[in-house]
Structures are given as C-alpha cells and as structure tokens.
Amino acid sequence: MSTLAIDKAGPRRKLGSMSRDRTWALRWSYFFLGLFAIFSLIPPIYMLITSLKGSAEISAATNPWWVFHPTLSNYAELLTSSQFLRFFWNSAIVSIVVVTITMLISIPAAFALARMKFWGSTTLATGVFLTYLIPDSLLFIPLFKMLAVIQDFTGIPLLNRWYVLLLIYPTLTVPFCTWIMIGYFASIPKELDEAAIIDGASWLQTLTRIFIPVALPGLIAATIFAFTVSWAQFLYPLVLTTSVDQFVLPVGITSTLIKGDVFNWGQIMTGALLGAAPPLIIYAFLMDYYIAGLTAGATKG
C-alpha cells in the first residue's frame, strides 16, 4: 500500500510543480507586458497633457505632467487653420491613392508568385521582399536625381509637387504587401484553384472570385500597412516638397510650427495627436484582421 501511495504522489507532485511554474511564468509575462505598456503609453499621454496647455503654462514648466489651466485653444487653432487642413487633405489623398496603387500591383503579383509556379518564382519572391529592406536614407538621393532628370527631359513638373509621392511611396509599400499576400495565398488549399480551373475559370476569375474573398484578412493587413506607411512617411516628402501648399501632414507640422529656435510645443503635440488619429482608428477596428494577416504572411509560403 505504501508503494502504491508513493506512485500516486509522484504524478501529483509533478503536476503541482508544473502548475506553479506556469503561474510564475504568467505573472512574469504580465509584469513585463505592464512595463512595456507603461513605456509605450508615456509619450502619447505626455503629448495629450501638453496639447491641453497654453503657451504660458508650457513656458512656466511648473509640472510637465499636470494641467493647471486646461484649454482647447491649440485644437481650435489647428482645426480652423486652412494651412493645417491642407496638410491633412494632401496626406489623405496621397495615402488613399497609394493604397489603391499598392493593392492593384501587389494582389496579382502575390497571386502569380504564390500559385502560378514558374521558373525563378521563389527567387523573385525573395527578391521582392529584399528590396523592402533597403533603407530610405540610401534611396532618397538617387530618386531625387532620377526625378530631376525626368522633369528636365519631359518638362513635367515633378519636384515640389505632392503628387510625386504617388510614384515614390509604392516603392515602399508594394514589396512588403506583396510578401504578406504571398504567404497568405500560399496557405490556401490548392484544391480550390484546381477545382476552379477544372470548372473552366480563368486565372483572373480564380483570383477575384475565390482567392480575394478567402484571403480577406491578409488583404486588410496589407492595406493597413500601406496606409500607415503612406500617412507617416517623413523623409521623402521632406526632400521632394518645399512649398507649404505641397506639404503632407508630418512635414507640414514640423516645418510650419517650428520657426528657427522657437518651438510651438502645444500645437506641435496637438498636430501630432490629430495626425495619429486616422491610423489609430483603423487599427482599433481592424486589429484582428491585421494580426491574422501578418501571422499567415510570416509563417506560410
């Protein structure tokens, strides 16, 4: 009887040890997640506090983490400023058009590389992704020179025009979006497109009627990524546009609210918060699709 009791006690002891280990692992996970959340939320909280202060209170610097005399004057001034609204409008047009161009290129490219197997397709898919890894700081000078040559040769004004960004931004968004959707298209069972082809569907019909509805999370993830990159890009519009009426939002905020060594911190923080609102709203409503799309794109194919 004593031997049987010892045999039963062994598995119980192991289960108890495993349960304690999992409990501690969960506690440590919450601890580090809490630290990460605090570290990530400090900047936007500070921006919000500063945006609610007037210039006199910001200059006094009595307590940077508290608002003694809250005011919405910074929001009122920006939202009624035709200049700020112009920046916002330029960013919106550029982002929407770039997202459209990106999807029109990335979806058929990803479908061809993932499902229409041909010689060199794997190498080409890897090359598409590697082009995304080239940093902007290495590309903006060659792109500037190239656009200057095209402008001189054709007579079409490209430099200092917001619409030139419609040609530049897809070089950032198309490679990564194509890579995401390659993984998602590759995760779809082959029987679907084989059955469609047997039924007489063309490749285009297979893509539009079968793959796009099935791969909707991946398409949403790619769309969100393209929109975020287009909306938040700073280096290219800073280099390629110089007139105030051609600025997009990130460049407009830093160029017009910083004058010499004078920083209008209240309006800078307000503009940054208002500029972060559209991507934040999109992420809030489509976060599940974004995570699903990125996960499939990272683990399949």
C-alpha positions, 0 to 999 in steps of 0.5 A: 500500500505504501508503494502504491501511495508513493506512485500516486504522489509522484504524478501529483507532485509533478503536476503541482510543480508544473502548475506553479511554474506556469503561474510564475511564468504568467505573472512574469509575462504580465509584469513585463507586458505592464512595463512595456505598456507603461513605456509605450503609453508615456509619450502619447499621454505626455503629448495629450497633457501638453496639447491641453496647455497654453503657451504660458503654462508650457513656458512656466514648466511648473509640472510637465505632467499636470494641467493647471489651466486646461484649454482647447485653444491649440485644437481650435487653432489647428482645426480652423487653420486652412494651412493645417487642413491642407496638410491633412487633405494632401496626406489623405489623398496621397495615402488613399491613392497609394493604397489603391496603387499598392493593392492593384500591383501587389494582389496579382503579383502575390497571386502569380508568385504564390500559385502560378509556379514558374521558373525563378518564382521563389527567387523573385519572391525573395527578391521582392521582399529584399528590396523592402529592406533597403533603407530610405536614407540610401534611396532618397538621393538617387530618386531625387536625381532620377526625378530631376532628370525626368522633369528636365527631359519631359518638362513635367513638373515633378519636384515640389509637387505632392503628387510625386509621392504617388510614384515614390511611396509604392516603392515602399509599400508594394514589396512588403504587401506583396510578401504578406499576400504571398504567404497568405495565398500560399496557405490556401488549399490548392484544391480550390484553384484546381477545382476552379480551373477544372470548372473552366475559370480563368486565372483572373476569375480564380483570383477575384472570385475565390482567392480575394474573398478567402484571403480577406484578412491578409488583404486588410493587413496589407492595406493597413500597412500601406496606409500607415506607411503612406500617412507617416512617411517623413523623409521623402516628402521632406526632400521632394516638397518645399512649398507649404501648399505641397506639404503632407501632414508630418512635414507640414507640422514640423516645418510650419510650427517650428520657426528657427529656435522657437518651438510651438510645443502645444500645437506641435503635440496637438498636430501630432495627436490629430495626425495619429488619429486616422491610423489609430482608428483603423487599427482599433477596428481592424486589429484582428484582421491585421494580426491574422494577416501578418501571422499567415504572411510570416509563417506560410509560403 
